[in-house]
Amino acid sequence: MEFPFDISPMYEGERIRKQDMYVELGGPTQPGFELVISASPDEIEDMNFTLIGPDISEMEEGKAYPYAMIYRIAGKQVEKDLEPVVERRNHDFQNYIEGYMHLNQRYDIWIRISKSAVKKGLNSFEQIAKATMMLFKNELPFIEKIDATYITDREEVEKRLQETMKIYEERDLRTLSLHDEDVEEFYSCTLCQSFAPTNVCVIAPDRVSLCGAITWFDGRASAKVDPEGPNAPIPKGELVDEIGGEYTGVNEFAKERSGGEYDRIKLHSFFEFPHTSCGCFEVIGFYMPEVDGIGWVHRGYDEPAPNGLTFSTMAGQTGGGKQVVGFLGIGIGYFKSPKFIQADGGWKRTVWMPKSLKERVLEFIPDEMKDKIATEEDAGTIDELKEFLKKVNHPVVTGVVRDIDGAKITDGWVEEKEEEAPIEAPAETGKVQETPAMQQIQPGQIPVFTPQPVMNPVSGGGIKLVIKNAKINIEKIVVSKKDS
Ligand code: SF4
């Protein structure tokens, strides 16, 4: 088949702005998903394409439409565990197509086709599907046969999406009975290095990938068929920090594959050597120093969180493949892990999530925390959140104990007593005293957290310190009154 567009990895970074788009598919306003399932070779007519719903040529310029892409694959080496890994490659391969932009994954897909591509002759989904299937077969030779069904009919997309959500759920649940300590190897994923060059995803039984698409089983299946590919085995090595989830093998691997950008990763830590975030995360965790707690917001939630920031604003701070203290990208499946940010108090440190996200993971929230985590219905601002947390006696109010390198550290609200603290309390943090977690935050990265100067209560004057893009680690501060 002749294609009216170029196909090359050089188009991976191509962005199509609203004014340049012909149509949008899926995305924030329309349902959509992508799915790869394995099938028997006899069921598949190789490279066959079926479209249910209107084609590109029948779509109105400037409009958004529902969109589903379903591929069936077969081959001697094809097994069920490979489905999610192959599915994740749809993102890569479709971005090789000139004039076609693919973002996100699973039920979050967001596609744009450019006006110039349509002008050059891109007028049918068959052209897209055939090019994508060709890339699947060329790049992943274990796929011997493939077919594709694309759907743009709203009713059909909505119906199939419900069935597909169950498939995603079943995939995620497979790892629940397997834990980090039960295996000798974890698996990497470096697919997103094309846009976040230092990002190394470490996929462990207790930590699904941050895009949510790849579990430990999927990483293992992929490494088996393509050990030199993006999902390489990572021998765990020695355990350095059981609670944080730090291993010598992971550190060595991360150092090598990140080009030395970082050399320590704690898989289950929010504040110390956190896992990097590329940009594909399903959920962002954000630290709110005013309450010394962590909030979580998912991609589908458009409203500002109590810190005043939306998902997309925070995504800019979180992504890029760096270790960013104060923000963390995760997959929704990580909420189901018994090791969920256990180094920082886990659920006891969680103070806010959108209602729809909370409902989705409700059965994994410990019973005693279910009513203590606020949603947008309880708190829309930091002040409202403070009130809510006090009312429900959230653990951050009374103190969350966590273990750091053998030392017990208590986080949470510590009421300052006037006579013991002859320092003017920071205006924004009120009665909350800074904890070690707060001291590690990089102020330039959290707009709502502005360290206040320590004023001299004797003279009434003082100095103003403005700290930008600095990392502060403070073990101890001694404040003493100067004799006059
Ligand atoms: S987010 Fe991580 S696991 Fe998912 S595709 Fe990107 S690198 Fe791979």
Boltz pocket constraint, residues with backbone or C-beta under 6 A from the ligand:
constraints:
  - pocket:
      binder: B
      contacts: [[A, 88], [A, 189], [A, 190], [A, 191], [A, 192], [A, 193], [A, 199], [A, 200], [A, 201], [A, 209], [A, 210], [A, 211], [A, 212], [A, 213], [A, 214], [A, 278], [A, 280], [A, 281]]
      max_distance: 6.0
